[in-house]
Amino acid sequence: MRAKCFVVPIPPGQVYAINDALSAEGAADDYETCLKQLVKNGVIAMSQATGFPWFDVMLLGMGPDGYMSQTSK
């Protein structure tokens, strides 16, 4: 079976990268602040059912032991 990769043209203004110049804790705090501001400004919608923001794409991280973390609905 052949893997398929799709390139989706995402406008740069819709990509919110984590600041990797900070410590892990600092980057998490910085990203949380960024996301809260995007919600406050109406850029990211809130779910009426859960009260959490809606995301089109989620970042999955891989630890040094190869474990993949994820957030599921």
TIFI-534946 format. One record per atom (N, C-alpha, C): x, y, z; residue number from 1; residue in one letter; atom name. Coordinates in steps of 0.2 Angstrom, whole numbers, plus 2048, in hexadecimal, padded with zeros to 3 digits. Example, Ala and Ser with C-alpha at 12.3 -4.5 7.8 and 13.67 -1.06 7.14 Angstrom:
REM TIFI-534946
<<842 7E4 827> 1 a N>
<<83E 7EA 827> 1 a CA>
<<842 7F0 827> 1 a C>
<<840 7F5 823> 2 s N>
<<844 7FB 824> 2 s CA>
<<840 800 827> 2 s C>
END
This chain:
REM TIFI-534946
<<804 7FA 800> 1 m N>
<<800 800 800> 1 m CA>
<<804 806 800> 1 m C>
<<803 80B 7FC> 2 r N>
<<806 811 7FC> 2 r CA>
<<803 817 800> 2 r C>
<<808 81A 804> 3 a N>
<<805 81F 808> 3 a CA>
<<804 826 803> 3 a C>
<<7FE 829 805> 4 k N>
<<7FD 82F 801> 4 k CA>
<<7FD 835 806> 4 k C>
<<801 83A 803> 5 c N>
<<801 840 807> 5 c CA>
<<7FE 846 803> 5 c C>
<<7FA 84A 807> 6 f N>
<<7F6 84F 803> 6 f CA>
<<7F9 856 806> 6 f C>
<<7FA 85A 801> 7 v N>
<<7FC 861 803> 7 v CA>
<<7F6 865 803> 7 v C>
<<7F5 869 808> 8 v N>
<<7EF 86D 809> 8 v CA>
<<7F2 874 80A> 8 v C>
<<7F0 879 805> 9 p N>
<<7F2 87F 806> 9 p CA>
<<7EF 883 80C> 9 p C>
<<7F3 884 811> 10 i N>
<<7F1 887 817> 10 i CA>
<<7F4 88E 817> 10 i C>
<<7F0 893 817> 11 p N>
<<7F3 89A 818> 11 p CA>
<<7F7 89B 81E> 11 p C>
<<7FD 89E 81D> 12 p N>
<<802 89F 823> 12 p CA>
<<7FE 8A2 829> 12 p C>
<<7FA 8A7 828> 13 g N>
<<7F6 8AA 82D> 13 g CA>
<<7F2 8A5 831> 13 g C>
<<7F1 89F 82F> 14 q N>
<<7ED 89A 833> 14 q CA>
<<7F1 895 836> 14 q C>
<<7F8 896 836> 15 v N>
<<7FC 891 839> 15 v CA>
<<7FF 894 83F> 15 v C>
<<7FE 891 845> 16 y N>
<<800 893 84C> 16 y CA>
<<805 88F 84E> 16 y C>
<<80C 890 84D> 17 a N>
<<811 88C 84F> 17 a CA>
<<813 88D 857> 17 a C>
<<815 888 85A> 18 i N>
<<818 888 861> 18 i CA>
<<81F 88B 860> 18 i C>
<<820 88F 865> 19 n N>
<<827 893 866> 19 n CA>
<<82C 88E 869> 19 n C>
<<830 88B 864> 20 d N>
<<835 886 867> 20 d CA>
<<83B 889 86A> 20 d C>
<<83B 88F 86A> 21 a N>
<<841 893 86D> 21 a CA>
<<840 893 875> 21 a C>
<<83A 891 877> 22 l N>
<<838 891 87E> 22 l CA>
<<839 88A 881> 22 l C>
<<839 88A 888> 23 s N>
<<839 883 88B> 23 s CA>
<<832 880 889> 23 s C>
<<831 87A 88B> 24 a N>
<<82B 876 889> 24 a CA>
<<825 87A 88D> 24 a C>
<<826 87B 894> 25 e N>
<<821 87E 898> 25 e CA>
<<81F 885 895> 25 e C>
<<825 889 893> 26 g N>
<<824 890 891> 26 g CA>
<<820 890 88A> 26 g C>
<<822 88B 886> 27 a N>
<<81F 88B 87F> 27 a CA>
<<817 889 880> 27 a C>
<<816 884 885> 28 a N>
<<80F 882 886> 28 a CA>
<<80B 888 889> 28 a C>
<<80E 88C 88D> 29 d N>
<<80A 892 890> 29 d CA>
<<809 897 88A> 29 d C>
<<80E 898 886> 30 d N>
<<80E 89D 881> 30 d CA>
<<808 89B 87C> 30 d C>
<<808 895 87A> 31 y N>
<<803 892 875> 31 y CA>
<<7FC 892 878> 31 y C>
<<7FC 891 87E> 32 e N>
<<7F5 892 882> 32 e CA>
<<7F3 899 881> 32 e C>
<<7F7 89E 883> 33 t N>
<<7F5 8A5 882> 33 t CA>
<<7F3 8A7 87B> 33 t C>
<<7F7 8A4 876> 34 c N>
<<7F5 8A5 86F> 34 c CA>
<<7EE 8A3 86D> 34 c C>
<<7ED 89C 86F> 35 l N>
<<7E6 899 86E> 35 l CA>
<<7E1 89D 871> 35 l C>
<<7E2 89F 878> 36 k N>
<<7DC 8A3 87B> 36 k CA>
<<7DB 8A9 878> 36 k C>
<<7E0 8AD 875> 37 q N>
<<7DF 8B3 871> 37 q CA>
<<7DB 8B2 86B> 37 q C>
<<7DD 8AC 868> 38 l N>
<<7D9 8AA 861> 38 l CA>
<<7D2 8A9 863> 38 l C>
<<7D0 8A6 868> 39 v N>
<<7C9 8A4 86A> 39 v CA>
<<7C6 8AB 86C> 39 v C>
<<7C9 8AF 870> 40 k N>
<<7C6 8B6 872> 40 k CA>
<<7C5 8BA 86C> 40 k C>
<<7C9 8BA 867> 41 n N>
<<7C8 8BE 861> 41 n CA>
<<7C4 8BA 85B> 41 n C>
<<7C1 8B4 85D> 42 g N>
<<7BC 8B1 858> 42 g CA>
<<7C0 8AE 853> 42 g C>
<<7C6 8AD 853> 43 v N>
<<7CA 8A9 84D> 43 v CA>
<<7C9 8A2 84E> 43 v C>
<<7C9 89F 854> 44 i N>
<<7C7 898 855> 44 i CA>
<<7C0 898 859> 44 i C>
<<7BC 894 856> 45 a N>
<<7B5 893 859> 45 a CA>
<<7B5 88F 85F> 45 a C>
<<7B0 890 863> 46 m N>
<<7AF 88C 869> 46 m CA>
<<7AA 887 868> 46 m C>
<<7AA 881 86B> 47 s N>
<<7A5 87C 86A> 47 s CA>
<<7A0 87E 870> 47 s C>
<<799 87F 86E> 48 q N>
<<794 880 873> 48 q CA>
<<793 87A 877> 48 q C>
<<794 874 875> 49 a N>
<<793 86E 879> 49 a CA>
<<798 86D 87E> 49 a C>
<<79F 86E 87C> 50 t N>
<<7A4 86D 881> 50 t CA>
<<7A7 873 884> 50 t C>
<<7A7 879 881> 51 g N>
<<7AA 87F 883> 51 g CA>
<<7B1 87F 882> 51 g C>
<<7B4 87A 87D> 52 f N>
<<7BB 87A 87B> 52 f CA>
<<7BB 87D 874> 52 f C>
<<7C1 87F 872> 53 p N>
<<7C2 882 86B> 53 p CA>
<<7C1 87C 866> 53 p C>
<<7BF 87E 860> 54 w N>
<<7BF 879 85A> 54 w CA>
<<7C6 87A 857> 54 w C>
<<7C9 874 855> 55 f N>
<<7CF 874 851> 55 f CA>
<<7CE 870 84B> 55 f C>
<<7D0 872 845> 56 d N>
<<7D0 86F 83F> 56 d CA>
<<7D6 869 83F> 56 d C>
<<7DB 86B 842> 57 v N>
<<7E1 867 842> 57 v CA>
<<7E4 867 849> 57 v C>
<<7E6 861 84B> 58 m N>
<<7EA 861 852> 58 m CA>
<<7F1 85F 851> 58 m C>
<<7F5 861 855> 59 l N>
<<7FC 85F 855> 59 l CA>
<<7FD 859 859> 59 l C>
<<800 854 856> 60 l N>
<<802 84E 85A> 60 l CA>
<<809 84F 85C> 60 l C>
<<80B 84D 862> 61 g N>
<<812 84E 863> 61 g CA>
<<815 847 865> 61 g C>
<<81B 846 863> 62 m N>
<<81F 83F 864> 62 m CA>
<<824 840 86A> 62 m C>
<<824 83C 86F> 63 g N>
<<829 83D 874> 63 g CA>
<<82F 839 872> 63 g C>
<<834 83A 876> 64 p N>
<<83B 836 875> 64 p CA>
<<83B 82F 874> 64 p C>
<<835 82C 878> 65 d N>
<<835 825 878> 65 d CA>
<<830 822 872> 65 d C>
<<82E 827 86E> 66 g N>
<<82A 825 868> 66 g CA>
<<823 825 869> 66 g C>
<<821 826 86F> 67 y N>
<<81A 827 871> 67 y CA>
<<816 82D 86E> 67 y C>
<<811 82C 86B> 68 m N>
<<80D 831 867> 68 m CA>
<<807 833 86C> 68 m C>
<<807 83A 86D> 69 s N>
<<802 83D 871> 69 s CA>
<<7FD 83F 86D> 69 s C>
<<7F6 83F 86F> 70 q N>
<<7F1 842 86B> 70 q CA>
<<7EB 844 86F> 70 q C>
<<7E7 848 86D> 71 t N>
<<7E1 84B 870> 71 t CA>
<<7DB 848 86C> 71 t C>
<<7D7 845 86F> 72 s N>
<<7D1 842 86B> 72 s CA>
<<7CA 845 86D> 72 s C>
<<7C6 845 869> 73 k N>
<<7BF 847 86B> 73 k CA>
<<7BB 841 86D> 73 k C>
END
